[in-house]
Amino acid sequence: MKYMIDYKIRHGVGHEQNFNTAEGLITAFSKWKPEDGLNVHAFVSNLVGDAGYVLVETNNPTVILSFVSKFTFWNDVQVHPVIDVAEVIPVTTGSVDWARKASKA
């Protein structure tokens, strides 16, 4: 199963707090490696550097929990299960066919 994770780094109330947050996050991230069973397809940031997306794949959702829970001290995180568009088209086509037939008297 694929998951799109979006993250946003929390900002503090002052410069010193923001510096400490950034330094702590950079230090922690430098020690991170993907959990066993986690395939990272893309890890991208916005151009400000305070938010981004991670496209991952795993058969075990607890691997996602392990990954994101390490960084929730610094980030607000949302996890969205996703599938490839190529898989959506046949399902949607079948649903449209069903809905057309079901809506006729």
Chimera marker file (.cmm) of the C-alpha trace (Angstrom):
<marker_set name="trace">
<marker id="1" x="0.000" y="0.000" z="0.000" r="1" g="1" b="0" radius="0.5"/>
<marker id="2" x="1.199" y="3.492" z="-0.810" r="1" g="1" b="0" radius="0.5"/>
<marker id="3" x="0.848" y="6.441" z="1.535" r="1" g="1" b="0" radius="0.5"/>
<marker id="4" x="1.329" y="10.149" z="0.924" r="1" g="1" b="0" radius="0.5"/>
<marker id="5" x="2.599" y="11.816" z="4.059" r="1" g="1" b="0" radius="0.5"/>
<marker id="6" x="2.479" y="15.577" z="4.286" r="1" g="1" b="0" radius="0.5"/>
<marker id="7" x="4.411" y="17.364" z="6.978" r="1" g="1" b="0" radius="0.5"/>
<marker id="8" x="4.728" y="20.932" z="8.234" r="1" g="1" b="0" radius="0.5"/>
<marker id="9" x="7.418" y="22.015" z="10.668" r="1" g="1" b="0" radius="0.5"/>
<marker id="10" x="5.990" y="23.834" z="13.676" r="1" g="1" b="0" radius="0.5"/>
<marker id="11" x="7.350" y="27.329" z="14.247" r="1" g="1" b="0" radius="0.5"/>
<marker id="12" x="7.861" y="28.752" z="17.699" r="1" g="1" b="0" radius="0.5"/>
<marker id="13" x="7.206" y="32.182" z="19.121" r="1" g="1" b="0" radius="0.5"/>
<marker id="14" x="10.744" y="33.515" z="18.793" r="1" g="1" b="0" radius="0.5"/>
<marker id="15" x="13.937" y="33.276" z="16.818" r="1" g="1" b="0" radius="0.5"/>
<marker id="16" x="15.786" y="31.275" z="19.462" r="1" g="1" b="0" radius="0.5"/>
<marker id="17" x="13.011" y="28.705" z="19.698" r="1" g="1" b="0" radius="0.5"/>
<marker id="18" x="12.924" y="28.402" z="15.896" r="1" g="1" b="0" radius="0.5"/>
<marker id="19" x="16.716" y="27.971" z="15.751" r="1" g="1" b="0" radius="0.5"/>
<marker id="20" x="16.535" y="25.255" z="18.420" r="1" g="1" b="0" radius="0.5"/>
<marker id="21" x="13.708" y="23.513" z="16.572" r="1" g="1" b="0" radius="0.5"/>
<marker id="22" x="15.608" y="23.590" z="13.273" r="1" g="1" b="0" radius="0.5"/>
<marker id="23" x="18.860" y="22.395" z="14.826" r="1" g="1" b="0" radius="0.5"/>
<marker id="24" x="17.141" y="19.591" z="16.750" r="1" g="1" b="0" radius="0.5"/>
<marker id="25" x="15.236" y="18.417" z="13.677" r="1" g="1" b="0" radius="0.5"/>
<marker id="26" x="18.323" y="18.498" z="11.444" r="1" g="1" b="0" radius="0.5"/>
<marker id="27" x="20.329" y="16.549" z="14.022" r="1" g="1" b="0" radius="0.5"/>
<marker id="28" x="17.589" y="13.940" z="14.469" r="1" g="1" b="0" radius="0.5"/>
<marker id="29" x="17.000" y="13.607" z="10.732" r="1" g="1" b="0" radius="0.5"/>
<marker id="30" x="20.720" y="13.065" z="10.097" r="1" g="1" b="0" radius="0.5"/>
<marker id="31" x="20.452" y="9.921" z="12.264" r="1" g="1" b="0" radius="0.5"/>
<marker id="32" x="17.304" y="8.564" z="10.587" r="1" g="1" b="0" radius="0.5"/>
<marker id="33" x="17.236" y="5.748" z="8.091" r="1" g="1" b="0" radius="0.5"/>
<marker id="34" x="14.064" y="4.249" z="6.613" r="1" g="1" b="0" radius="0.5"/>
<marker id="35" x="12.517" y="1.567" z="8.776" r="1" g="1" b="0" radius="0.5"/>
<marker id="36" x="12.726" y="-2.009" z="7.530" r="1" g="1" b="0" radius="0.5"/>
<marker id="37" x="9.807" y="-2.568" z="5.197" r="1" g="1" b="0" radius="0.5"/>
<marker id="38" x="9.462" y="1.116" z="4.261" r="1" g="1" b="0" radius="0.5"/>
<marker id="39" x="10.132" y="1.960" z="0.632" r="1" g="1" b="0" radius="0.5"/>
<marker id="40" x="10.550" y="5.732" z="0.139" r="1" g="1" b="0" radius="0.5"/>
<marker id="41" x="9.580" y="6.688" z="-3.421" r="1" g="1" b="0" radius="0.5"/>
<marker id="42" x="9.898" y="10.467" z="-2.990" r="1" g="1" b="0" radius="0.5"/>
<marker id="43" x="10.836" y="12.830" z="-0.154" r="1" g="1" b="0" radius="0.5"/>
<marker id="44" x="10.342" y="16.444" z="-1.234" r="1" g="1" b="0" radius="0.5"/>
<marker id="45" x="10.205" y="19.860" z="0.400" r="1" g="1" b="0" radius="0.5"/>
<marker id="46" x="8.522" y="23.096" z="-0.481" r="1" g="1" b="0" radius="0.5"/>
<marker id="47" x="10.839" y="25.946" z="-1.484" r="1" g="1" b="0" radius="0.5"/>
<marker id="48" x="10.640" y="27.559" z="1.954" r="1" g="1" b="0" radius="0.5"/>
<marker id="49" x="11.909" y="24.362" z="3.561" r="1" g="1" b="0" radius="0.5"/>
<marker id="50" x="9.244" y="24.157" z="6.247" r="1" g="1" b="0" radius="0.5"/>
<marker id="51" x="6.842" y="21.606" z="4.698" r="1" g="1" b="0" radius="0.5"/>
<marker id="52" x="6.758" y="18.808" z="2.194" r="1" g="1" b="0" radius="0.5"/>
<marker id="53" x="5.609" y="15.379" z="1.137" r="1" g="1" b="0" radius="0.5"/>
<marker id="54" x="6.881" y="11.830" z="1.441" r="1" g="1" b="0" radius="0.5"/>
<marker id="55" x="5.529" y="9.103" z="-0.837" r="1" g="1" b="0" radius="0.5"/>
<marker id="56" x="6.152" y="5.735" z="0.784" r="1" g="1" b="0" radius="0.5"/>
<marker id="57" x="5.072" y="2.146" z="0.325" r="1" g="1" b="0" radius="0.5"/>
<marker id="58" x="4.724" y="-0.638" z="2.876" r="1" g="1" b="0" radius="0.5"/>
<marker id="59" x="2.585" y="-3.660" z="3.647" r="1" g="1" b="0" radius="0.5"/>
<marker id="60" x="2.654" y="-2.839" z="7.350" r="1" g="1" b="0" radius="0.5"/>
<marker id="61" x="0.977" y="0.363" z="8.619" r="1" g="1" b="0" radius="0.5"/>
<marker id="62" x="2.890" y="0.186" z="11.909" r="1" g="1" b="0" radius="0.5"/>
<marker id="63" x="6.013" y="0.976" z="9.876" r="1" g="1" b="0" radius="0.5"/>
<marker id="64" x="4.335" y="4.283" z="8.945" r="1" g="1" b="0" radius="0.5"/>
<marker id="65" x="3.548" y="4.898" z="12.612" r="1" g="1" b="0" radius="0.5"/>
<marker id="66" x="7.162" y="4.209" z="13.540" r="1" g="1" b="0" radius="0.5"/>
<marker id="67" x="8.395" y="6.675" z="10.918" r="1" g="1" b="0" radius="0.5"/>
<marker id="68" x="6.055" y="9.581" z="11.572" r="1" g="1" b="0" radius="0.5"/>
<marker id="69" x="6.016" y="9.260" z="15.365" r="1" g="1" b="0" radius="0.5"/>
<marker id="70" x="9.760" y="9.916" z="15.457" r="1" g="1" b="0" radius="0.5"/>
<marker id="71" x="9.229" y="13.359" z="13.949" r="1" g="1" b="0" radius="0.5"/>
<marker id="72" x="5.943" y="14.494" z="15.514" r="1" g="1" b="0" radius="0.5"/>
<marker id="73" x="7.970" y="16.354" z="18.139" r="1" g="1" b="0" radius="0.5"/>
<marker id="74" x="8.810" y="18.881" z="15.401" r="1" g="1" b="0" radius="0.5"/>
<marker id="75" x="6.219" y="18.339" z="12.653" r="1" g="1" b="0" radius="0.5"/>
<marker id="76" x="2.502" y="18.302" z="12.150" r="1" g="1" b="0" radius="0.5"/>
<marker id="77" x="1.856" y="15.244" z="9.997" r="1" g="1" b="0" radius="0.5"/>
<marker id="78" x="-1.009" y="13.826" z="7.943" r="1" g="1" b="0" radius="0.5"/>
<marker id="79" x="-0.962" y="10.355" z="6.381" r="1" g="1" b="0" radius="0.5"/>
<marker id="80" x="-3.136" y="9.564" z="3.353" r="1" g="1" b="0" radius="0.5"/>
<marker id="81" x="-3.471" y="6.101" z="1.794" r="1" g="1" b="0" radius="0.5"/>
<marker id="82" x="-3.206" y="6.491" z="-1.998" r="1" g="1" b="0" radius="0.5"/>
<marker id="83" x="-3.299" y="4.355" z="-5.134" r="1" g="1" b="0" radius="0.5"/>
<marker id="84" x="-1.975" y="4.871" z="-8.637" r="1" g="1" b="0" radius="0.5"/>
<marker id="85" x="-4.350" y="6.616" z="-11.041" r="1" g="1" b="0" radius="0.5"/>
<marker id="86" x="-4.078" y="3.650" z="-13.416" r="1" g="1" b="0" radius="0.5"/>
<marker id="87" x="-5.839" y="1.598" z="-10.727" r="1" g="1" b="0" radius="0.5"/>
<marker id="88" x="-8.560" y="4.221" z="-10.250" r="1" g="1" b="0" radius="0.5"/>
<marker id="89" x="-9.726" y="4.366" z="-13.878" r="1" g="1" b="0" radius="0.5"/>
<marker id="90" x="-11.170" y="0.819" z="-14.181" r="1" g="1" b="0" radius="0.5"/>
<marker id="91" x="-12.910" y="1.101" z="-10.817" r="1" g="1" b="0" radius="0.5"/>
<marker id="92" x="-14.380" y="4.504" z="-11.666" r="1" g="1" b="0" radius="0.5"/>
<marker id="93" x="-15.449" y="3.284" z="-15.095" r="1" g="1" b="0" radius="0.5"/>
<marker id="94" x="-17.283" y="0.373" z="-13.475" r="1" g="1" b="0" radius="0.5"/>
<marker id="95" x="-18.912" y="2.721" z="-10.981" r="1" g="1" b="0" radius="0.5"/>
<marker id="96" x="-20.090" y="5.077" z="-13.739" r="1" g="1" b="0" radius="0.5"/>
<marker id="97" x="-21.562" y="2.123" z="-15.655" r="1" g="1" b="0" radius="0.5"/>
<marker id="98" x="-23.304" y="0.881" z="-12.534" r="1" g="1" b="0" radius="0.5"/>
<marker id="99" x="-24.641" y="4.355" z="-11.643" r="1" g="1" b="0" radius="0.5"/>
<marker id="100" x="-26.008" y="4.899" z="-15.181" r="1" g="1" b="0" radius="0.5"/>
<marker id="101" x="-27.854" y="1.562" z="-15.067" r="1" g="1" b="0" radius="0.5"/>
<marker id="102" x="-29.033" y="2.007" z="-11.483" r="1" g="1" b="0" radius="0.5"/>
<marker id="103" x="-30.427" y="5.474" z="-12.157" r="1" g="1" b="0" radius="0.5"/>
<marker id="104" x="-32.666" y="4.357" z="-15.020" r="1" g="1" b="0" radius="0.5"/>
<marker id="105" x="-36.250" y="3.579" z="-14.211" r="1" g="1" b="0" radius="0.5"/>
<link id1="1" id2="2" r="1" g="1" b="0" radius="0.2"/>
<link id1="2" id2="3" r="1" g="1" b="0" radius="0.2"/>
<link id1="3" id2="4" r="1" g="1" b="0" radius="0.2"/>
<link id1="4" id2="5" r="1" g="1" b="0" radius="0.2"/>
<link id1="5" id2="6" r="1" g="1" b="0" radius="0.2"/>
<link id1="6" id2="7" r="1" g="1" b="0" radius="0.2"/>
<link id1="7" id2="8" r="1" g="1" b="0" radius="0.2"/>
<link id1="8" id2="9" r="1" g="1" b="0" radius="0.2"/>
<link id1="9" id2="10" r="1" g="1" b="0" radius="0.2"/>
<link id1="10" id2="11" r="1" g="1" b="0" radius="0.2"/>
<link id1="11" id2="12" r="1" g="1" b="0" radius="0.2"/>
<link id1="12" id2="13" r="1" g="1" b="0" radius="0.2"/>
<link id1="13" id2="14" r="1" g="1" b="0" radius="0.2"/>
<link id1="14" id2="15" r="1" g="1" b="0" radius="0.2"/>
<link id1="15" id2="16" r="1" g="1" b="0" radius="0.2"/>
<link id1="16" id2="17" r="1" g="1" b="0" radius="0.2"/>
<link id1="17" id2="18" r="1" g="1" b="0" radius="0.2"/>
<link id1="18" id2="19" r="1" g="1" b="0" radius="0.2"/>
<link id1="19" id2="20" r="1" g="1" b="0" radius="0.2"/>
<link id1="20" id2="21" r="1" g="1" b="0" radius="0.2"/>
<link id1="21" id2="22" r="1" g="1" b="0" radius="0.2"/>
<link id1="22" id2="23" r="1" g="1" b="0" radius="0.2"/>
<link id1="23" id2="24" r="1" g="1" b="0" radius="0.2"/>
<link id1="24" id2="25" r="1" g="1" b="0" radius="0.2"/>
<link id1="25" id2="26" r="1" g="1" b="0" radius="0.2"/>
<link id1="26" id2="27" r="1" g="1" b="0" radius="0.2"/>
<link id1="27" id2="28" r="1" g="1" b="0" radius="0.2"/>
<link id1="28" id2="29" r="1" g="1" b="0" radius="0.2"/>
<link id1="29" id2="30" r="1" g="1" b="0" radius="0.2"/>
<link id1="30" id2="31" r="1" g="1" b="0" radius="0.2"/>
<link id1="31" id2="32" r="1" g="1" b="0" radius="0.2"/>
<link id1="32" id2="33" r="1" g="1" b="0" radius="0.2"/>
<link id1="33" id2="34" r="1" g="1" b="0" radius="0.2"/>
<link id1="34" id2="35" r="1" g="1" b="0" radius="0.2"/>
<link id1="35" id2="36" r="1" g="1" b="0" radius="0.2"/>
<link id1="36" id2="37" r="1" g="1" b="0" radius="0.2"/>
<link id1="37" id2="38" r="1" g="1" b="0" radius="0.2"/>
<link id1="38" id2="39" r="1" g="1" b="0" radius="0.2"/>
<link id1="39" id2="40" r="1" g="1" b="0" radius="0.2"/>
<link id1="40" id2="41" r="1" g="1" b="0" radius="0.2"/>
<link id1="41" id2="42" r="1" g="1" b="0" radius="0.2"/>
<link id1="42" id2="43" r="1" g="1" b="0" radius="0.2"/>
<link id1="43" id2="44" r="1" g="1" b="0" radius="0.2"/>
<link id1="44" id2="45" r="1" g="1" b="0" radius="0.2"/>
<link id1="45" id2="46" r="1" g="1" b="0" radius="0.2"/>
<link id1="46" id2="47" r="1" g="1" b="0" radius="0.2"/>
<link id1="47" id2="48" r="1" g="1" b="0" radius="0.2"/>
<link id1="48" id2="49" r="1" g="1" b="0" radius="0.2"/>
<link id1="49" id2="50" r="1" g="1" b="0" radius="0.2"/>
<link id1="50" id2="51" r="1" g="1" b="0" radius="0.2"/>
<link id1="51" id2="52" r="1" g="1" b="0" radius="0.2"/>
<link id1="52" id2="53" r="1" g="1" b="0" radius="0.2"/>
<link id1="53" id2="54" r="1" g="1" b="0" radius="0.2"/>
<link id1="54" id2="55" r="1" g="1" b="0" radius="0.2"/>
<link id1="55" id2="56" r="1" g="1" b="0" radius="0.2"/>
<link id1="56" id2="57" r="1" g="1" b="0" radius="0.2"/>
<link id1="57" id2="58" r="1" g="1" b="0" radius="0.2"/>
<link id1="58" id2="59" r="1" g="1" b="0" radius="0.2"/>
<link id1="59" id2="60" r="1" g="1" b="0" radius="0.2"/>
<link id1="60" id2="61" r="1" g="1" b="0" radius="0.2"/>
<link id1="61" id2="62" r="1" g="1" b="0" radius="0.2"/>
<link id1="62" id2="63" r="1" g="1" b="0" radius="0.2"/>
<link id1="63" id2="64" r="1" g="1" b="0" radius="0.2"/>
<link id1="64" id2="65" r="1" g="1" b="0" radius="0.2"/>
<link id1="65" id2="66" r="1" g="1" b="0" radius="0.2"/>
<link id1="66" id2="67" r="1" g="1" b="0" radius="0.2"/>
<link id1="67" id2="68" r="1" g="1" b="0" radius="0.2"/>
<link id1="68" id2="69" r="1" g="1" b="0" radius="0.2"/>
<link id1="69" id2="70" r="1" g="1" b="0" radius="0.2"/>
<link id1="70" id2="71" r="1" g="1" b="0" radius="0.2"/>
<link id1="71" id2="72" r="1" g="1" b="0" radius="0.2"/>
<link id1="72" id2="73" r="1" g="1" b="0" radius="0.2"/>
<link id1="73" id2="74" r="1" g="1" b="0" radius="0.2"/>
<link id1="74" id2="75" r="1" g="1" b="0" radius="0.2"/>
<link id1="75" id2="76" r="1" g="1" b="0" radius="0.2"/>
<link id1="76" id2="77" r="1" g="1" b="0" radius="0.2"/>
<link id1="77" id2="78" r="1" g="1" b="0" radius="0.2"/>
<link id1="78" id2="79" r="1" g="1" b="0" radius="0.2"/>
<link id1="79" id2="80" r="1" g="1" b="0" radius="0.2"/>
<link id1="80" id2="81" r="1" g="1" b="0" radius="0.2"/>
<link id1="81" id2="82" r="1" g="1" b="0" radius="0.2"/>
<link id1="82" id2="83" r="1" g="1" b="0" radius="0.2"/>
<link id1="83" id2="84" r="1" g="1" b="0" radius="0.2"/>
<link id1="84" id2="85" r="1" g="1" b="0" radius="0.2"/>
<link id1="85" id2="86" r="1" g="1" b="0" radius="0.2"/>
<link id1="86" id2="87" r="1" g="1" b="0" radius="0.2"/>
<link id1="87" id2="88" r="1" g="1" b="0" radius="0.2"/>
<link id1="88" id2="89" r="1" g="1" b="0" radius="0.2"/>
<link id1="89" id2="90" r="1" g="1" b="0" radius="0.2"/>
<link id1="90" id2="91" r="1" g="1" b="0" radius="0.2"/>
<link id1="91" id2="92" r="1" g="1" b="0" radius="0.2"/>
<link id1="92" id2="93" r="1" g="1" b="0" radius="0.2"/>
<link id1="93" id2="94" r="1" g="1" b="0" radius="0.2"/>
<link id1="94" id2="95" r="1" g="1" b="0" radius="0.2"/>
<link id1="95" id2="96" r="1" g="1" b="0" radius="0.2"/>
<link id1="96" id2="97" r="1" g="1" b="0" radius="0.2"/>
<link id1="97" id2="98" r="1" g="1" b="0" radius="0.2"/>
<link id1="98" id2="99" r="1" g="1" b="0" radius="0.2"/>
<link id1="99" id2="100" r="1" g="1" b="0" radius="0.2"/>
<link id1="100" id2="101" r="1" g="1" b="0" radius="0.2"/>
<link id1="101" id2="102" r="1" g="1" b="0" radius="0.2"/>
<link id1="102" id2="103" r="1" g="1" b="0" radius="0.2"/>
<link id1="103" id2="104" r="1" g="1" b="0" radius="0.2"/>
<link id1="104" id2="105" r="1" g="1" b="0" radius="0.2"/>
</marker_set>
